[in-house]
Amino acid sequence: MNRFLFVAAALIGVSGALQAQDAHLERVRRILSEIPLVDGHNDLPGAIRNAAAVGNLGDVAAYDLRSTTPGDTDLDRLRQGMVGAQFWSVHVNVTSTNPARQQLEQIDIALRTIQRYPDHLELATTASEIRQAFGRGKVASLLGIEGGHVIENSLGALRTFYRLGVRYMTLAHFANTDWADSATDEVVNHGLSPFGEEVVREMNRMGMLVDISHVSPGTMSDVLNVAVAPIIFSHSGARALTDHVRNVPDSILARLPENGGLVMQVFYPPYVSEAYRLYDERAQQEAEVNIQQRFGNDQERIERALERWRSENPAPIATIGDVADHIEHIRDVAGIDHVGLGSDFDGIPTYVDGLEDVSTFPALLSELSRRGWSDEDLRKVAGENLLRVMQDAEAVASRLKREREPSTRTMEGNE
């Protein structure tokens, strides 16, 4: 083959590959124009609260979503990503001395943000309202509490947060609550305490989704023993692929069909790439052992030294393929009806290559399309599974509200 023909053949090959890529992307865009893509976890309200660069903390007007923000989320990128519904995380630091008050303030930030952009965002509290908002061309906006510490062991506080629009609560965050063990803390309750079981029952009665991301395997198992409505993992992955404590063991995945719940796949590199997890572990060891031995408690010097170490030891690259592998593993173990998407955008410091902000969701679904996924299965992972979970939880709540009154149990009086 002469040089001209070789170059021509190469160009034809590249053109064919691009056309195939475009075909998958167009297919995904068609699907997302028909059903809402639902993301289970985005920390934008926390980014607004903490954005010191814009002036007053929590200044919703200053953190202008109509322009390109310093974080992962703004209105233009939401549209590019074809996001149809978003659970906005209203997390509060586990070390807060007044978590209930801070939780109210964080919900206020989220609600003011939604109200500020009525042409783009619309508050939703049910599966039906998600569909209605999507039909009006809005991003259906839901609230999710991250960490049961904010109820301060009060079922009355839990019910009040539900009345304010909260539709899921993660039972624990990076530390235990008094009644549920976290994945990243010491084992105390060996899962749920009796009061923790009552929290789950009351959430089922109200119709608030029980989120068991961040909790220990013992807590996961206890929740599945108690819950009579589908649960969610709002932002987790498969532990069989990446052995991180934040991920879900196969033994728990295998129980999801009976419960009806789902894992919403996270995008954070240490949770989706085993190579990245091991790198992170080595970096932590470097900080704790070598660096701290040299610098004691001088946190600023420790951070500078760790930054130098990372620059000299580049991290491996986590890929869209890694995330797709997790999604397919969850599908293979739990079933196609039990997997969704939960990015954790605006709450993660590093990114999967190609999944850097909310504009990139179609790229992930295009990868699944290239792997031979059907339209039906793409629709399920994009949003239909979460809508089904919400509908089922709402139906359970409707029945339970007829059967029993709100619980008056207290931790102090009944443990």
Summary of the structure (lengths in Angstrom):
residues: 415
radius of gyration: 22.0
end to end distance: 81.8
largest distance: 87.1
contacts: 1453
relative contact order: 0.14
helix: 54%
strand: 13%
